[in-house]
Amino acid sequence: MANPVRHRVFRGMAIALLSLSLIVVGDSALSSTSGGRMRGGSFDSAPSSQPSHSSPGSSSSPSYSSPSTSTGSGSSSSGNPFAAVLLLLFAPFFLLRSKSRGSSQSSSQSSSQSSSQSLSGSYGGLSAPSNELTNNTVTVSRLQVALLAQARYIQDKLNLVAETADLDTGSGRVQVLQETVLGLLRSPEYWSHVRAESQTVNSRQDAGQLFERYSIEERSKFDVESLVKVGGTLQRRDTIQREEDPAAYIVVTLILGTADDRPILPEPIHSAETLKATLTQLAAMNPQYLMVIEVLWSPQDARDSLTRDELLISYPQMVQI
């Protein structure tokens, strides 16, 4: 009798395990999320250097010569005692005037150089200090913003950017950054959660490894990458249609590799005001500094959804704002 009993126990356990596996597979199918991704750039080479500009202190200072008087016959002042007396009287005045003007110009040049140095970095205009652009120090940053599902338009916008952007060129990568940031800035009323981190490393190899780690972490949260644009190649994949769980959130992730020698994002971000200031600053980034960019968004398919539970499970580091 022991064998039949044991057989029934094992059969019951097998049925239970099979049922559990079917439930898990079914839940996985229902919770399938689509993701969009576009990427361009490389850490292999330094950004193109800026055109050379003349130094603020390159212009020569005006010189002043001692006045001299001449007689009608063209003789010099050395032969005229009266002219020599005038020269001795007024020489100190002209020397003081020359020193005063030279000091003023030097102060102006120093102020100009100091002002120019204060504008260094990603947000210092079109010119940039060559040492940051050519050294091996790189900053890798990740910024994530979760929006309420009412901001569906941002999915269409990012889909269009992915289809049309030229990620093989520096101008195309800057356009992707600006269009993504502008899309987020236009709907602050839908912001719900945010995550920001920025890390500076001392080699391009380390920067590449850190960038790839961030990228893999985010891509692993998608069940299917339904729209991918890497460089100039665009790929589409079919998505799994949901039968329940209405959409609740959309998450947009920016991963940036820049030539900055210091972190560029505040950590952490706790308010919409700080997020707005951060996005505005990113939109004004010096194009020479942007080395690599990757933009990810989920769901990519407007028919897909990301529930609150899925947001909390997949993005636990995001902070509510």
C-alpha positions in Angstrom: 0.0 0.0 0.0 2.9 2.3 0.5 3.8 2.5 -3.2 0.3 3.7 -4.4 0.2 6.3 -1.6 3.6 7.5 -2.5 2.7 7.6 -6.2 -0.4 9.7 -5.4 1.7 12.1 -3.3 4.2 12.6 -6.1 1.5 13.0 -8.7 -0.1 15.7 -6.5 3.1 17.5 -6.1 3.8 17.4 -9.8 0.3 18.8 -10.6 0.8 21.6 -8.0 4.2 22.6 -9.5 2.8 22.6 -13.0 -0.1 24.7 -12.0 2.2 27.1 -10.3 4.4 27.4 -13.4 1.4 28.1 -15.6 0.3 30.8 -13.2 3.8 32.4 -13.3 3.9 32.2 -17.1 0.5 33.7 -17.3 1.3 36.5 -15.0 4.5 37.2 -16.9 2.6 37.4 -20.2 0.0 39.8 -18.7 2.8 42.0 -17.1 4.9 42.2 -20.3 6.1 45.7 -20.8 7.5 47.2 -24.0 10.5 49.5 -24.1 11.9 52.0 -26.6 15.6 52.7 -26.9 17.9 55.0 -28.9 21.6 55.4 -28.6 24.5 57.1 -30.2 28.1 58.2 -29.6 31.3 56.6 -28.2 33.9 57.0 -25.5 36.6 55.9 -27.9 37.7 59.3 -29.0 37.6 62.8 -27.5 35.0 65.3 -28.7 36.0 67.5 -31.5 38.0 70.5 -30.2 36.8 74.0 -30.6 38.1 76.5 -33.1 41.1 78.5 -31.8 40.3 81.9 -30.5 42.6 84.8 -29.8 43.5 85.2 -26.1 41.9 88.1 -24.3 45.4 89.3 -23.4 47.0 88.9 -26.9 46.5 92.6 -27.9 49.5 94.8 -27.2 49.2 97.7 -24.9 49.4 101.2 -26.4 52.8 102.8 -26.0 53.5 106.4 -25.4 56.6 108.3 -26.5 58.0 111.4 -24.9 57.0 114.5 -26.7 59.6 116.5 -28.5 59.6 119.9 -30.1 61.4 120.8 -33.2 62.5 124.1 -34.6 61.6 125.3 -38.0 64.9 124.1 -39.3 64.1 120.5 -38.2 66.6 120.4 -35.4 65.8 118.1 -32.4 64.9 119.3 -28.9 68.4 118.4 -27.7 69.6 121.6 -29.3 66.9 123.8 -27.7 67.3 124.6 -24.0 63.7 125.8 -23.6 62.4 122.5 -25.1 64.6 120.5 -22.7 63.1 122.4 -19.7 59.6 121.6 -20.9 60.5 117.9 -21.3 61.8 117.7 -17.8 58.6 119.4 -16.4 56.1 117.2 -18.2 57.9 113.8 -18.3 56.6 112.6 -14.9 53.0 113.5 -16.0 53.2 111.3 -19.1 54.9 108.4 -17.2 52.1 108.4 -14.6 49.5 108.5 -17.3 51.0 105.6 -19.2 51.3 103.4 -16.0 47.7 104.2 -15.1 46.4 103.1 -18.5 48.5 100.0 -18.5 47.3 99.0 -15.0 43.6 99.6 -16.1 44.0 97.4 -19.2 45.8 94.7 -17.2 42.9 94.7 -14.7 40.4 94.5 -17.5 42.2 91.6 -19.1 42.4 89.7 -15.8 38.7 90.3 -15.2 37.9 89.0 -18.7 40.0 85.9 -18.1 38.4 85.2 -14.7 34.9 85.6 -16.2 35.8 83.2 -19.0 37.1 80.6 -16.6 33.9 80.8 -14.5 31.9 79.7 -17.6 33.8 76.4 -18.0 32.0 73.1 -18.1 29.0 71.6 -19.9 26.9 74.7 -19.4 29.5 77.4 -20.2 28.4 78.3 -23.7 29.9 77.2 -27.0 33.5 77.6 -25.9 35.0 75.1 -23.5 38.4 74.6 -21.8 40.4 72.2 -23.9 41.7 70.2 -20.9 38.3 68.9 -20.0 37.6 68.0 -23.7 40.9 66.1 -24.2 41.7 64.5 -20.9 40.4 61.0 -19.9 38.1 62.1 -17.1 34.5 61.4 -18.0 31.2 61.8 -16.1 28.4 59.2 -16.6 24.9 60.3 -15.4 21.5 58.7 -15.2 18.3 60.6 -14.9 14.9 58.9 -14.7 11.5 60.6 -14.7 8.2 58.8 -14.2 5.1 60.5 -15.5 1.4 59.7 -15.1 -0.1 57.8 -18.1 -2.0 60.9 -19.1 1.3 62.1 -20.7 0.9 59.7 -23.5 2.1 62.3 -26.0 5.7 61.8 -24.9 5.6 58.2 -26.2 4.6 59.5 -29.7 7.3 62.2 -29.4 10.1 59.8 -28.5 8.9 57.3 -31.2 9.2 60.1 -33.8 12.6 61.2 -32.6 13.9 57.7 -32.8 12.6 57.3 -36.3 14.1 60.6 -37.6 17.2 61.4 -35.5 20.7 60.9 -36.9 22.6 59.5 -33.9 25.8 59.1 -35.9 26.4 62.8 -35.7 27.1 65.1 -32.8 24.3 67.5 -33.9 21.9 64.6 -34.1 22.7 63.4 -30.5 22.3 66.9 -29.2 18.9 67.1 -30.9 17.9 63.8 -29.2 18.9 65.3 -25.8 17.0 68.5 -26.4 13.9 67.0 -27.7 13.7 64.5 -24.9 14.3 67.2 -22.3 11.8 69.6 -23.9 9.1 66.8 -23.9 9.6 66.3 -20.2 9.6 70.1 -19.5 6.3 70.6 -21.2 4.3 68.5 -18.7 5.5 69.1 -15.1 2.0 68.5 -13.9 2.4 64.8 -14.8 5.8 64.2 -13.0 5.4 61.7 -10.2 8.8 60.1 -9.4 12.5 60.9 -10.2 15.9 59.4 -9.8 19.3 61.1 -10.5 22.9 59.9 -10.2 26.1 61.2 -11.6 29.6 59.7 -11.3 32.9 60.9 -12.5 35.6 58.3 -13.5 39.2 58.8 -14.5 39.3 56.7 -17.7 37.2 56.3 -20.8 37.3 52.5 -20.3 35.8 52.8 -16.8 33.2 55.3 -18.2 32.2 52.8 -20.9 31.8 50.0 -18.4 29.7 52.2 -16.1 27.6 53.3 -19.0 26.9 49.7 -20.1 26.0 48.7 -16.6 23.4 51.5 -16.4 22.1 50.5 -19.8 21.8 46.8 -19.1 20.0 47.5 -15.8 17.4 49.6 -17.6 17.0 47.3 -20.6 16.5 44.3 -18.4 13.2 45.8 -17.1 11.7 45.5 -20.6 10.1 42.3 -21.7 10.5 43.4 -25.3 12.4 46.2 -26.9 9.8 47.1 -29.4 11.5 50.1 -31.0 15.3 50.4 -31.1 17.5 53.0 -32.8 21.3 52.5 -32.5 23.3 54.8 -34.6 21.6 54.8 -38.0 19.8 51.4 -37.6 16.1 51.3 -36.7 14.4 48.0 -35.6 10.8 47.2 -34.5 9.5 44.2 -32.7 6.0 43.0 -31.9 4.5 43.5 -28.4 2.2 41.4 -26.3 -1.3 42.8 -26.0 -2.6 43.3 -22.5 -6.1 42.2 -21.5 -6.2 44.0 -18.2 -4.3 46.4 -15.9 -4.8 49.9 -17.3 -1.8 52.1 -17.9 -0.7 54.2 -14.9 2.8 55.4 -15.6 5.4 56.1 -18.2 9.2 56.1 -17.3 11.8 58.0 -19.4 15.5 57.4 -18.7 18.4 59.5 -19.9 21.9 58.0 -19.7 24.7 60.5 -20.6 28.4 60.3 -21.0 30.0 63.8 -20.9 33.5 65.3 -20.9 32.8 67.0 -17.5 35.4 66.6 -14.8 32.7 66.6 -12.1 29.2 65.3 -11.6 26.5 67.2 -13.4 23.3 66.1 -11.6 22.2 67.0 -8.1 21.7 63.9 -5.9 19.0 63.2 -4.9 16.2 65.3 -6.5 13.3 65.8 -4.1 11.2 68.4 -5.7 9.7 69.4 -9.1 11.5 72.7 -8.9 14.9 71.0 -8.7 14.0 68.6 -11.5 12.9 71.5 -13.7 16.2 73.3 -13.1 18.1 70.2 -13.8 16.3 69.5 -17.1 16.7 73.1 -18.2 20.4 72.9 -17.5 20.7 69.6 -19.5 18.9 71.3 -22.5 21.6 74.0 -22.5 24.5 71.5 -22.5 27.6 72.5 -24.5 27.4 70.2 -27.6 31.2 69.6 -27.4 30.7 67.8 -24.1 28.1 65.2 -25.1 30.0 62.0 -25.9 27.4 59.3 -25.6 23.6 59.4 -25.1 21.0 56.7 -24.5 17.3 57.3 -24.1 15.0 54.6 -22.9 11.2 54.8 -22.3 8.6 52.3 -21.2 6.0 51.5 -22.2 7.0 52.3 -25.8 3.7 51.0 -27.2 0.7 53.3 -26.4 -1.5 50.2 -26.1 0.9 48.8 -23.4 0.8 49.7 -19.7 2.9 50.1 -16.6 1.0 49.8 -13.3 1.9 51.3 -10.0 3.0 48.0 -8.6 5.3 47.4 -11.6 6.7 50.9 -11.2 7.6 50.2 -7.5 9.0 46.8 -8.2 11.1 47.7 -11.3 12.2 51.2 -10.2 12.5 51.0 -6.4 15.2 53.8 -6.3 12.9 56.4 -7.7 11.7 59.1 -5.3 8.2 60.5 -5.3 8.0 64.3 -5.9 
